[in-house]
Amino acid sequence: MTAPRILIIGAGVAGITALHVLRERGYTDVAVLEKGDDVGGVWHWNRYPGLTCDVPSQIYQFGFAPKPDWTRIWADGSEIQPYHRDVVEQFGLAPHIRCNTEVTSAAWDDDARTWAVSTAAGEDLVVDVLICATGVLHHPAIPDIPGLAEFDGPVVHTARWDGDVVTDGKRIAVIGTGSTGVQVVSALQPAASSIVHFVRSPQWILWAPMGIRQSRVVSSVLRRLPPVHQTLTKSLLWGSGILADITTRPSWRRRLVQAYARLSLRVQVRDRALRTVLTPDYEPLCKRQVVSGTYYRAIQAHNAILVNDPITEITAQGIRTADGTTHPVDVVVLATGFHAHNYTRPMTVSGRDGMTLDEAWADGPRAYRTLAVPGFPNMFTVLGPNSPTGSISLQLTSELTAGYIADLLDHLEQTSSATVEVTEEATKKFNADVTQAMTPTVWNTGCNSWYLTPNGAVDLWPWDKPTLTRMLAHPDLDHSTFAPRMVRRCCRHVDASGAQVRISSPIAWVVAADVRRHCARALLGVLARLDVRLDRRAPR
């Protein structure tokens, strides 16, 4: 394939990384379509008070764009999103990215061996390679609570925060737990008239000083001495690899972290009754681990209430729970998370024979090594099914995945092939291995988390970082099928009735013998007629 036309959908961590890697590998005809009005993905959409990354800043950055001068050890959203924008500008990626452009459908044309892509604005595009870098946390989950639409005050989801909503001095209800609920309660509690946290299932919370600032001296040293910065980043990444070991196999490390989670609760919450309500009924680390240095203090404040009774309805003035209590509130904040397994939805993606991705994933999302789906030629996913969103750096994973895709595209060019498609056999084998490897992981110990697909499978990477690096280092070419390039031939020949028939369709050389024969005959006929005409005009 010469100069393939590549389309990346999404300009978050995955999309920016894929664009950079492909450009570095020599692919210039690359476009990125982003439905939002800026880059950053989840860090663009989420702007709620208290938004903070639960991964230390020095390892939550692109490997090709280290940032020495983070202002905090755990950066907040107001610093992370501009970092993504700065990276796009610094590496000259902006001309390739079109924001405010939502892709609504993508359909594989098996005859042309291209993808036909449509946007919400009615634009139609044709590309050779489709890369879905749509992420997992971008479709807000709105709870189905009776009366929600009848509430008189503002109702805002944390993933679509309205900056005009006034919360200071208001009676606030926060529905939902997890990192988002914990962070927004901690941020809003000090200035609220009152805050009620409705918690269906409490979370284990590891204490950490997440508000601590990075010293200016440290920033100056890291900026002036890049080798020192590189060494620090590598050391932190190595240390983060221990998390994969903790989560994927039982060990003393896992028991130590779980003991620390229980200790964090016991030390910070002295009231036994409240501690009982805050104690989850599952093992620490089973769900996405919440990290906070302020939540337990905030929920014990004089103006804070924790409610674990189920919500029965929302009235115009408040929230009623199963015990019959009505909690009057002015603002309702939905910290209810996302439809984490939507991936490309609501976009319709149709592969070979018109099969949609929804149909292919009827039993839950599945892919080969997180990046390829059988029946969908020349389509790849970055941070797709079974990506290590709970244990390994997403930036590292995206970079490895993009490199793997570039290797496959190189192979297409080297072998004069037009398409690559992972086999069903290789995909089944990989997913069977995932299922088996998931057994000893902490995510499989019996909790209801957003890691679980509708059919109960854990949608995570069950191995460590070295395994991820090895599997994505180089493609196993025998796990995919490659089709030759299409050649467009156009000629006319005379059929049995004497009528001229125009042949104009993309065909592979391996199946073009009959057409070539007709073309040859037609050419001989033209030459014969030309010879006769020349003969008639020749002087006698």
Protein Blocks (a to p, Z undefined) as FASTA:
>chain_A
ZZiadddedjdfklmmmmmmmmmnopabbcdddfbfbehijmmmpccehiacfbdfklmc
cfklccfkbfbfbdcfklmmmmmmmmmmmnopmmmpcghiacfbdcddfklopacdddfk
opacddfbdcdfebjblcccddddehklmpmbdcddfklccfkbcfehpacddededjkl
mmmmmmmmmmpmbdcdddfbacddddddfkbccdfklmmmmmmmmmlmmmmmmmmmmmmm
mmmmmmmpgcfklmmmmmmmmmmmmmmmmblklmmmmpccbdehkaccdddfklmmmmmp
mkbccdfbdcfbdcfkbccdfkopacddfbdcdfebjafklmmambdcddehhiafklmm
mnopadeehiacehiahiacehiahiafklpcfklmmmmmmmmmmmmmmmmmmnopabdc
ddfklmmmmmmmmmmmmmmpmklnopadfkbcfkopacddfbdfklmmmmmmpccfklpc
cdddddddddddddfkopacdddddddfklmmmmmmmmmmmmmmmmmmmmmmmmmmpcZZ
